[in-house]
């Protein structure tokens, strides 16, 4: 049974009341969000107009708080910003002092935000820096890639990177830790031809370290691969003055190689050895075969046999 029995007239009045109440709430909500509010936004700093002959080290975090005035609608939308856009701060006058006052750059910072938002203050207002002399260093570029190939296709040779070295500028203490510079990852799927791309270098880990150039040209040679079997003579190492004969004297190495390098894959690019120390130390009845030299950009599928008999003549 219903808890409350209403006549049709009362139901109609209740419906009208609920509708009016809902409209009143929506109207209040609309006018409330149309008002001006001040809220805080955390954002990162990017520096421009860096000093030419001086390297700097920030004495505080590279994250600042912006006090922004805008409508309630933008306050609501700001809650959904996962990564607010960074703002740029000029170090043009840093050569005359060791600090930057952000209130002096308030108009510059405000211009980087949408027109509906106004920056009224920045926390902290002053940023401090420590300075050292800038030094220059050349470091090799290391390619980062994630390539997925079609069946029987793969990288056939070393990637060509131009330029292969980049110039890094910054404090000497920071540059001493930098041995190389990686690129952004080159990602491709179903690769069956050479990969050519202009690749950006990884961003600088610090605002006081700059790199030139900011991108490189990359060529990754790609070719179709096929199997090849090579007969390789065995070499005895560490014979300790003994005469040793191995049976068999050759092994068969099955490799996967590119069509381009197929003719270059001969017995001369492999070294297959057996070590007599294995017999002297472990008294092994057979000697294991090891490939101590093999060409790059080939895949060893198998070596047959993997162990060989031997005869020692004293």
C-alpha positions in Angstrom: 0.0 0.0 0.0 1.3 3.5 -0.7 2.5 5.5 2.3 0.9 8.7 1.0 -2.3 8.9 -1.0 -2.6 12.0 -3.1 -5.5 13.2 -5.2 -4.9 14.1 -8.8 -5.0 17.8 -7.9 -2.4 17.3 -5.2 -0.2 15.3 -7.5 -0.4 18.0 -10.1 0.6 20.7 -7.5 3.5 18.5 -6.3 4.7 18.1 -9.8 4.6 21.8 -10.5 6.4 22.5 -7.2 9.2 20.0 -8.0 9.6 21.5 -11.5 9.8 25.0 -10.1 12.3 23.9 -7.4 14.4 22.2 -10.0 14.4 25.3 -12.3 15.2 27.5 -9.3 18.2 25.3 -8.4 19.4 25.3 -12.0 19.0 29.1 -12.2 21.0 29.6 -9.0 23.6 27.2 -10.2 23.9 29.0 -13.5 24.3 32.5 -11.9 26.7 31.0 -9.3 29.0 29.6 -12.0 28.7 32.9 -14.0 30.3 34.8 -11.1 34.1 35.5 -10.8 36.3 33.4 -8.6 40.0 33.0 -7.8 41.5 29.6 -7.8 45.0 28.1 -7.9 46.6 26.1 -10.7 49.9 24.2 -10.5 52.0 24.4 -13.6 55.6 23.8 -14.7 58.1 26.5 -15.9 59.9 26.6 -19.2 62.7 29.1 -19.5 63.4 31.3 -22.5 66.1 34.0 -23.2 68.7 31.9 -21.4 72.0 33.6 -20.6 74.7 33.0 -23.2 77.8 32.4 -21.1 76.3 31.4 -17.8 74.7 28.1 -16.8 72.1 28.3 -14.1 70.7 26.0 -11.4 67.3 26.7 -10.0 67.3 26.7 -6.2 63.6 25.7 -6.0 61.1 23.5 -7.8 60.2 24.1 -11.4 56.6 24.0 -10.4 54.7 27.2 -9.5 51.2 28.1 -8.4 49.1 30.5 -10.5 46.3 32.4 -8.8 43.8 32.7 -11.6 40.5 34.7 -11.7 37.8 33.4 -13.9 34.1 32.4 -14.0 32.9 29.4 -12.0 32.5 27.5 -15.3 36.3 27.7 -15.9 36.9 26.8 -12.2 34.8 23.7 -12.8 36.6 22.8 -16.0 40.0 23.3 -14.4 39.4 20.3 -12.2 39.5 18.1 -15.2 42.9 19.3 -16.4 45.3 16.4 -15.8 48.4 18.3 -17.0 48.0 22.1 -17.3 50.2 23.6 -20.0 53.5 25.0 -18.8 54.3 28.7 -18.8 57.4 30.3 -20.1 59.5 32.6 -17.9 62.1 34.9 -19.4 65.7 35.0 -18.0 66.6 38.1 -20.1 67.7 40.2 -17.1 69.3 37.4 -15.1 72.8 38.5 -16.0 72.3 41.5 -13.7 70.9 39.6 -10.8 70.5 36.1 -9.4 66.8 36.1 -9.1 63.6 36.6 -11.2 60.5 38.4 -10.0 57.5 36.8 -11.5 55.2 39.7 -10.7 57.3 41.7 -13.2 56.3 39.1 -15.9 52.7 38.8 -14.9 51.4 40.2 -18.2 53.7 37.8 -20.1 52.4 34.8 -18.1 48.8 36.0 -18.3 49.0 36.1 -22.1 49.8 32.4 -22.2 46.5 31.5 -20.6 43.1 31.5 -22.3 41.5 35.0 -22.7 38.8 34.0 -20.1 41.4 33.5 -17.4 43.4 36.3 -15.7 46.5 35.6 -13.6 46.4 37.8 -10.5 49.4 36.4 -8.6 52.1 33.8 -8.8 53.4 31.7 -5.9 56.3 32.0 -5.2 56.8 35.5 -6.6 60.6 35.3 -6.7 62.8 32.5 -8.1 66.4 32.3 -7.2 69.3 30.8 -9.1 72.9 29.7 -8.7 75.3 30.3 -11.7 78.3 28.6 -13.1 80.2 29.0 -16.4 78.6 27.2 -19.4 80.7 24.5 -21.0 80.2 22.6 -24.3 80.4 18.9 -24.9 79.8 16.6 -27.9 78.0 13.3 -27.2 76.9 10.4 -29.4 73.2 10.0 -30.4 71.6 6.7 -29.4 68.6 5.6 -31.3 65.5 4.4 -29.4 63.1 2.3 -31.5 60.3 -0.2 -31.3 59.9 -1.9 -34.6 57.6 -4.8 -35.4 58.4 -6.6 -38.6 56.6 -8.7 -41.1 57.6 -12.3 -41.1 61.2 -12.9 -42.3 62.0 -9.2 -42.2 64.4 -7.5 -39.8 67.2 -4.9 -39.4 70.0 -5.7 -41.8 72.6 -3.3 -40.7 73.5 -0.5 -38.3 71.2 2.5 -38.3 72.6 5.6 -39.9 72.1 8.8 -37.7 72.9 12.2 -39.1 74.3 14.0 -37.2 75.7 11.1 -35.1 76.9 13.6 -32.4 75.1 16.5 -30.8 76.3 19.5 -28.9 75.2 19.8 -25.3 75.7 23.0 -23.3 75.4 23.5 -19.6 77.1 23.4 -16.2 80.3 21.4 -16.3 79.2 19.3 -13.3 76.0 18.3 -15.1 77.6 17.6 -18.4 80.1 15.2 -16.7 77.2 12.8 -16.1 76.0 12.9 -19.8 77.7 10.2 -21.9 75.1 10.0 -24.7 71.8 11.4 -25.8 68.8 9.2 -26.8 66.2 10.0 -29.4 62.4 9.8 -29.0 61.3 6.3 -29.9 60.8 5.4 -33.5 57.6 3.2 -33.5 56.5 1.2 -36.6 54.4 -1.9 -37.3 54.4 -4.4 -40.1 57.8 -3.1 -41.3 59.1 -4.6 -44.6 61.3 -1.7 -46.0 63.9 0.8 -44.9 62.7 3.1 -42.1 63.5 6.8 -42.8 62.5 9.4 -40.3 63.3 12.8 -38.7 63.4 12.1 -35.0 63.3 14.5 -32.2 65.9 14.1 -29.4 64.7 13.4 -25.9 63.9 16.6 -24.0 66.5 18.0 -21.7 66.2 16.8 -18.1 67.0 20.3 -16.9 66.2 23.8 -18.0 69.9 24.8 -17.8 71.0 22.1 -20.2 70.5 22.8 -23.9 71.1 20.6 -26.9 71.7 21.3 -30.6 70.3 20.3 -32.9 67.0 19.2 -31.5 66.4 16.5 -34.1 68.3 14.0 -36.3 67.7 12.1 -39.5 67.5 8.4 -39.1 67.8 5.5 -41.7 67.3 2.0 -40.4 68.2 -0.6 -43.1 65.6 -3.4 -43.3 65.8 -6.5 -45.5 64.2 -9.9 -46.0 66.0 -12.7 -44.1 66.6 -16.3 -45.1 68.5 -19.3 -43.8 72.0 -20.3 -44.7 74.2 -23.2 -43.6 78.0 -22.6 -43.3 80.7 -25.2 -42.7 83.1 -23.7 -40.2 86.5 -25.3 -39.2 87.1 -25.9 -35.5 90.0 -24.3 -33.7 91.5 -25.8 -30.5 92.4 -23.2 -27.9 94.6 -23.6 -24.8 96.1 -26.9 -26.0 98.9 -26.6 -23.3 101.5 -27.9 -25.7 99.6 -31.0 -26.5 98.7 -32.2 -30.0 94.9 -32.4 -30.2 92.7 -33.8 -33.0 88.9 -33.1 -32.9 86.3 -35.3 -34.6 84.7 -33.9 -36.6 87.0 -31.1 -37.6 84.2 -28.9 -38.8 80.8 -27.8 -37.6 77.7 -26.7 -39.5 76.3 -23.3 -38.5 72.8 -22.5 -39.5 72.1 -18.7 -39.5 69.3 -16.3 -40.4 70.8 -13.5 -42.6 69.5 -10.8 -44.8 69.5 -11.2 -48.6 71.8 -8.2 -48.9 74.4 -9.9 -46.7 73.9 -13.4 -48.0 77.0 -13.6 -50.1 79.1 -12.1 -47.3 78.2 -14.8 -44.8 81.1 -17.3 -45.3 83.3 -19.4 -43.0 85.7 -16.5 -42.7 83.3 -14.4 -40.6 82.9 -17.1 -38.0 85.3 -18.6 -35.4 84.3 -21.9 -33.8 86.4 -23.1 -31.0 86.8 -25.9 -28.5 88.7 -25.3 -25.2 91.0 -28.0 -24.0 90.8 -26.4 -20.5 87.3 -28.0 -20.3 88.9 -31.4 -20.5 91.7 -30.7 -18.1 89.5 -29.0 -15.5 86.3 -31.0 -15.7 87.5 -34.2 -17.4 84.7 -33.9 -20.0 84.4 -36.8 -22.4 83.5 -34.4 -25.2 84.3 -30.8 -25.8 81.5 -28.2 -26.2 81.7 -26.0 -29.4 81.6 -22.3 -28.9 81.2 -19.6 -31.5 83.6 -16.9 -30.4 83.2 -14.7 -33.5 80.1 -14.1 -35.6 78.9 -11.3 -37.9 76.4 -8.7 -36.7 72.8 -8.6 -37.7 72.6 -12.3 -38.1 70.8 -14.8 -35.9 72.4 -18.1 -35.0 69.7 -20.8 -35.4 71.9 -23.9 -34.5 75.4 -25.3 -34.4 75.8 -29.0 -35.3 77.3 -30.9 -33.6 77.3 -29.0 -30.3 80.0 -31.2 -28.8 82.8 -33.1 -30.5 85.1 -36.0 -29.7 88.8 -35.4 -29.4 92.1 -37.3 -29.3 95.1 -36.0 -27.3 98.6 -36.9 -28.5 101.3 -36.4 -25.9 
